[in-house]
Amino acid sequence: MVNSLLLAGAAALAAAQVDIPEIPGITYGGYSYVNPSGQWIPPTTAYSKGEYKQVVMLSFDGMHQFDLMDYVAKYPNSTWATIILKNGIMYENARASEPSDSFPATTALFCGASPRVSGIWWDDVWDRALYPAGSNCTGPIGSEAAWDESNDLNSSLIDGGGALNVSHLPMQLTAWGTCQPVYPHNYLRVNTVFEVGRANGLVTAYADKHLTYEFMNGPSGVGLSEIYTPEVASVANTIQAQLAWDDLHWSALRNWTKGNFANGTKNPDGPPSMYGANFQAITWAQTNAGYLDALGAQPNKSLEMALQYADARLGTFLGDLKAAGQLDSTLLLVGSKQGQGPINAANETFISDVHLTASVEAAGIKVAQTTADDGGIMWLVDQSQAQAAKANLLANTTLGVAYVLAGDEIQHAGFGSPWLDSRVPDLIIGAKVGYLWASSPRFEDHGGYLPQDLNVPLIAYNPYLEPANNSIFVSNRQVASTMVKALGLPLAQLDGYRIEGTPVLPGVFKWDN
C-alpha cells in the first residue's frame, strides 16, 4: 500500500505546468507514544522567552542560489518570489559546509559546527579509532563508518525495515573495556539544536531521508521528540516517485503544525516548537538529468517539475501555519544544505572513484579508504606517506585533480589534525570544474568544495520581518545559532556556538548578538 501511495501521490504532472495533487493524509506505520522522562523537564508549547514561538528549517537539497534567482525571475508571482519581496531576508552569499556531503551539511544546519569540531566528514568515512562491524573489537583497529541506507535492516522498504541493522555498525572499545556498536547519534561529537530545545522542555521534530539521520538526536540519543525517516532509497527512480516521497515530509509537516505525530495521530504534548525537514526531488532531478545549458539557466523537465512542486508545497505549508494560528509567531528558514555539480553536462568528465585509490596504490602507498564525488577525501594506512600520495595525485593529469591538502596542510587550513584526530582524513582532494568522481555515472553529485557545491539559497521569513537582500557572506552553520536564539534559548547551550562562536544570521532579530 505504501509503494502505491508513493507512486500515486504525484502522478498528475503536466509538461508545461505541474498539477499539484493534494498532500497525502496518511503516512506509513503506527505510533506508540512514550512520555519523556529522566533528564528532560515536562514538555511544553508555551515557551515564550524568544521573539518567536516556533522555528522551522526546510532544506531543498541540491538547490543553488542561481536556481532560486532564475525561478523568481521566471515566476514573479511564485511563493519563493512572494516571501523574498514581502517579508523575507535573502542571504545572497550563503555557503554550505566543506565538505558539502549531506551528513556534514546537515550537521552544519542543526549543530552549527564544522567537521573539525563535529567529527562528521561524510556519510562514508574511515575512523582510525573504531573496529569493523562484527569484530567484537578484536583484530586491527581502524574501520569504515558508513552512515547511509546500507545500515537499514531493509532499505527496499519505505520504513527501512523498521530499524538499523546493528550488525552493520562499527564498534568501539569503551573506557571500561567492553565492546559496543556505534550508533549514528553516538558518532556526533556536539549537540544539536533539538537537544537544546528538548532539554528546555520543548517539543522537537525532524524528517530526513535515511534511518541513520537519527544522528540528529545528538549524543544524548533523545534530542528529538519525533524523527521521521521514510527511506528514499526504497522509492522508484522516477521524478513522480521522488515528488511523492517529498509529499511524505510535507504531510508530516502539516501534521506537526496541527499538534499531531507525523502519521496524523494526536501528540498529547502538542505541536513542536523546533522542527525541520529536507526534500529530495530537486537533487534527484539534477543527479539524473542535469541542466540543459552550461550556466544552469535551463533546468531539465524533471528539475522544472521539482522546482514548481517545491514552490507550490511551500505555499501550502505557509497556509498550514496560518490555519494553525502559528504563521505570525514562526521564524521560517528556507534554503538548501548543499548544491551539486557539475552544472555543464556537456563538459562533464566522469571518472570512477576507484581510480583515485588505484593511482595512489600504484605508487606503493596503501589506502585505507577513499570517498569522493565532485571532491574527495582519503585516509592512508601509513599517514607519513601523505605528501607522496599528494604528489602522485597531482602528477596524474587524467584524474582532474585541482589541488590536494595533505598532512599538516589540513590542520593549517582549519580542518583539524589528521595526526591527533582519528577521523580527519590524510588528504583533502579538490576536483577541477567539470570532473565527477563517483561509483557510477550521473549528471551531478555533491560533497566537494567548488561554488557549485557551496553557493546555496537561504531565506529567513516571517510576516513581520522587513524584506532585505543581504549580500554579506554567511554560513549555513549560522542557521543553528539562529534557531536557538529565535526561541530565546541560551546560545551557550549549543556546542557549535560555544566552541566555534557561530553567530546568528544578521537582520533576523531586533538586537543581534
N, C-alpha and C positions, 0 to 999 in steps of 0.2 A: 504493500500500500504506500509506503514511504517513497519508493522509487517512482511510482506512478504519479505521486504528488509533485515530485521534483520535476518530472517531465511535463506535467500539465500546468504547473503554476505560471509558466511564462511562454506558453505555446503560441499565443496570438501576437505575432510580431510582423509588422508590415515593412516593406522595403524602404519607403520614404519616411515614415513616421512610426514610432513604436506605439503599439496599442497596449497600454499598461493594464494588466489584469488586477483584480482585487488581491490584496495581500492574503495568503492562506490563513485561515483562522485556527489551524491546528499545527502542532509540531509533533515530532516523534517522542515516544516514551511517556512514562508516567512520572510522578514525583512524590517522593516520600520526604515530608518536611521534618527537619531536625532543628529544634530550637538551640541557638548558640549558647554555649555555657563556658565555664572555665575563665580564661583570661579576658573574655570580651564582656563589656558592660552591656546592659539591655539595649537592643537596637531601637532606633527612633527615626522618625522622618521629620522631626521638629527642630533639627539643629539650625540655629539662626545667627551664628556668630560672624558669618561672612556676608558678602554683598549678594550672594546667590544661595538658593536652597538646593539646586541641582546643578551638576556639571556633567557634560556628556562629550566624549571624544569619538568621532566617526572617521575611520580611515578607508578611503577608496584606493586600495593598494594598486601601485603601478602608475598612478596619475601624476603627470608633470604639471608644473606651473604653466607651461605653454598650452597644455591641453585645456586648462581652465580658461585662459585668456582667449584662446581660439573659440571655445564653446560659447563664452559670454558674448563675443563679438557676433557670432553666428545666430545666437538665440538671445536677444536683448531682453526678452520677457520671461526668461527661464528662472527657476528657483535660484540657481547659482548667481545670476545677474542681480536678482532682487535682493538677496541677503548682502551682497557686496555693496550695492549702491545705497541701500536704505539704512541698514544698521549693522554693517559688518566692518571689521578691521581686517584688511587683506595684507598679509605679510608677503611682499613680492619676492623677497630673497630668503625664504625659509630653506633650511638644509636638513636632509635626512642624516642618519648616523653613518659613520665609517667604521667597519664595513656596513654596506647597506642591505645585507641579507635580512630576511623577515624577523629572525629571532633577535638580533641586536637592535633592529629598527623598532620592534615592539617594546623592547626594554627601554629604549630612549624615550618613547612617548610616555610610558607609565612608571618609569623609575627615575627618569631624569639623569641617568648615569651613562658614562661611556664604557666601552668594553674593558678598559684598564681597571675600572672600579667594579663593574657589574660581573665581570668574568664571562660575559656572553659574547662570543665572537661570530658565531654562525650557527645554523641548525645542524651542522655535521662537523664535529671538531675532534681534535686529539687532546687528551689530557694526560700529562706525564705522571700524575699522582693517582690515577684510577686504575682499576683492574678490569679486564674484559668481563662481559656478561657471562655468568655461569662458571666463573673461575674459582669461586669461593676465596677470592683474594690470595690465590697462590700462583706461582709462576712469575714471569717477567712483569714488572709494573709498567703502566702505560696502556691507554685504551682509547678506542674511538668512543665518542659520545654523540649519538645521533638523536636529534630531538624532532623527528618528523613522523610521518604516518607509519614508518616501519616499526614503531613501538606499540601500535594498536594491536589488540587481540585479533581484529579482523578489519583491515582498512577498506574492504569491499562493501562494508555495511555502513549505513549513514551514522550509526552511533559508534562506529569504530570497534564494534564487538562489545561495547559497554564498559571497557576498562583498558588500562595499559597492560601490556604483556611484561610482567615483572622479569621474566627470564631473559628479556632482551636488554634490560637496563644495565649500564656499567655498575661496577661495585667499588666500594671504598672500605678501607680498614679504619675503624673508629679508634678513638684515643684509648678506649678500654679493651681493644684487641678483638672486637667482633667484626665480622664482615657483613655489610648490608648493601642493598641496591640503592642507587642514587636516582631519586625521582626528579622530574624536571624542576619542581619548586625547590628541591634541595640544592640544585646546581646554581641557583641565583644567589649572588653574594650580598645584594642590597634589597631593601624592602620596596614594595610597590605603593602607589597612591592608594590602592584598595586596602592594603594593610593599615595605612594611616587612617583611612576613613573608618574602617570597621573597628579599629582599636578605640576610636572615639564614639562608638555607638551607632555608626551609620550603616545603612543597608547598601551593599555594593553588588555590581553585576558586570559580567563581561562575556562577549561572544567572539570566537575566532574559529580557525579552520582545522585544527588537529587537536586530539586529546592532550598532546604534550603542552598545549598552551595553558594547561592548568598551572604552569610556572608563574602565571600572573597572580596566583595565590600568595606568592612571596615565600621567603624562607620559613615562615610560620606554618605554611600549608593550608591556612584557613582565612586568607585575606578577602576572599570573595564569598559573599552570601550565596551567590549562584554563578556558576560558569556554564556556558552553553557552547558546545563544540561539535556541531554536525561535521562529519568527516568529508572534506571537499574531495579527497581522493576517491571517494566511492561513487561520485556522480559521473554521468556521461560526459564525454569530451566534446560538448556542443555548447554554443552560446546560450541556447534555451535552457539547458540544464544548469549552467552556471548562474544565469539570472534567477532561476528557481531556487538554487542554493542560497543566493543572496536574500531571497524572499524569506527564508527561514530566519535569518537575522533580523530583517525588517519586522517580521511577525513577533520575534522576541522583544524587540524594542517597543513595539506597540503594547504588548502585554505588560512590560515593565512600567510604562507610563500609567497604566491602569491599576498598578499595585498587584499585578499577578506574577507568578513564575513564568518562565519562557513558554511553557506549554499551555498557559491560559488558566491554570488553577490559581485560586486566591492565595496570595502571600500574606499571612497574618501580620507580618511586620510592615506591610505597605510597600510603596514604590521605592526603588533605590535612589539615593541622593547622588551617587557617583557611579557612572557606568559608561560602557563603550562597546564598540563592535567594529569589525572590519568587513570589507566586501571584496569579492574576487573576480567579478565578471570583466572589469576593465583590464586587470592584469592578465587574465586568460586570453582576452582578445588581442592584446599586444603580443603575448608569447606565441600565439598560434596563427596570427595573420599579419601582425606588424602594421606599419603605416604605408601609404601609397606614394609618399614623396620623401625627399631627403630631409626635410625640416620638421616633419610630423604635423604639418598643417592639414593633411588629408588623411583622416583615420579610415581604416578599412570598414566595411559594412558592419561587421560584428562589433568593432570598437565604437562606432557611431551608435549602434543599438545600446551598448552598455552605458555610454555616457548619457544618452537620453533617459534610459531607465533609471540610472542613479539620480538624475536631476528630478524626475517625477517622484521617485520614492522619498527623496529628501523633502520635497514639498509636502508629501503625505505625512511624514514624521513631524514636521512643524505643525501641521494640523492636529496630529495626535497630542502633541504637547499642549496646544491651545485648548483642545477639548477637555484635557485633564486639569486645566487651570494652572499649568506649570510653565507656559511659554515665557511669561514675563520674569519669572524667577529662575530661569535656566540660562547658564552660560554654555553655549553650544560651540564646540571646537570641531572644525571640519577640515580635513586635509588628506594626506597620504603618508604612510610610514616610509615608503621608498618609491623611487622612479624605476625605470627599466631602460635597457638599451641592447643593441644598437638601434638608433632611430632609422637610419637609412638602410633599408633591407637590400637595396641594390648593391651596396658597398660592403656587405657583411662577409666576414671570413669566419667560418665555424671550424674550430679545432677541438677534437675530443680532449677532455681534461687529462686523460691518461698520458698525453704527450708531454705535459709539463713534468710529471713524475719520471717518465722514461728518459727525458733529456738529462735530468739531474743524475739519475741512477746509471746512465751510460758513462758518466764520469767517475763511477765508483763511489758515489755518495748515496747512502741508503736513506730512503724517505719513509718516515712513519706514516704520514698522511698528507694528501693534497686535497683541498676543497676549493673549487673555482666555478665561476660563471663569467661575468664580464669584469672580473677582478678575481684575485685569489689569495690564499694563504697556504703555507706549507710548514710542516713540522719534520725535523730531521731526527734520525736515530742518534747521530753524533752532532751535537749542537756546535761544536767547534768548527764544523765544515760549512757554516752558513755563508761566509764570504766566497768560498769556492763554488757553492751552489748558485749564488747570485751571479758570479762571473759566467757560469755555464748558461744560465737562462738568458742573459743579455747577449751572449755570443751567438745563440741560436736564433737567427733572424726570421726563421719561418714561424715562430710561435706568436709573434705580435706583442711581445713584452715591451712596455714603455719604460718601466722603471722597477727596481726591486729595493726594498728596505731589508737589511739583513742584520741579525745580531743586535749590537748596541745601537744601531741606527733606528731601530724600532722604538727603543726607550727614548732616544733623543727626539723622536717625532711625537712623543707624548702618549704612546700606546702601552707603556709598561715594559718590564724587562723579561725577555724570554729566559734569562738565567735565574731569575728569582720567582717567577710566576709559572706554575705548571701548565697554564693554559695559553699563554702568549705564544703565538707562532714564531718560528725561527726566520721566516721570510714573509713579507707582505708584497704581493705581486700586482702591479698595475698593468692593465691592458691598454693597448693602443685603441683609439676610437675605431669602431667597426669590427673589432675582434670579439669573439664569444667562445669561451671555453666551457664545455658542459658535457654531460654524459650522453646526450642525444641532441640532434639538430632541432633548432627552434628559432623563431624570429628575434626574440628578445628574452632577457633574463636580468636579474639584479644581484647585488652583492658587492659590486665594485665601487670605485672611488671617483668616477667621472661625473660631469654635470648631468648627464642623462640619468644617473642614479640618484643624485643628491638634490636637484632642483625640484622641489615639491610644493604643491599648494598648501596654504594654511590660512584659515579664516577663523576669527573669533566673532560670534554673533549673539546678540541679544536685542530685543526690540527697543531698548533704551540706550544702546551704545551709539556714539557718534561715528558715522561712517568715515573711514580713512584708508588710504593706501600707504602702508608703512614700508619704506624701502631699505631700512637697515637690515643687516644680516642677523637672522635669528636661527636658532637650532630647534629641531623637534624635541630635544630634551627639555626645553622650556615649557612644553605642554604639561609635564608632570608637576612642576612647581606652581603653575597657573591653576591646575585643578585643585591642588591642596589649598591654595590661598583663596580661591573662589568660594569655598565653603567655610572659610575662617578657621581652618585647622592650622596648627603650629607648623610652619615650614621646617623648623629644626627637627621635626619628627621624620622627615623624608631624607633618607640617606643620600640621595643624589644631590640634594640641596646642601645638606650638612657637610658632605665630603668634598664636592666639586663646586659648590657655590652656584649651582644652576639657577639663573634668575627667572622671574616671571616674564611673560610676554608683555612688551610695552603697550601702554594705552588702554589696557583692559580695566584697570582699577582706578579709582579716583585718586588714590595716593599710592603710587608704586614704591615698592621697596628698592 
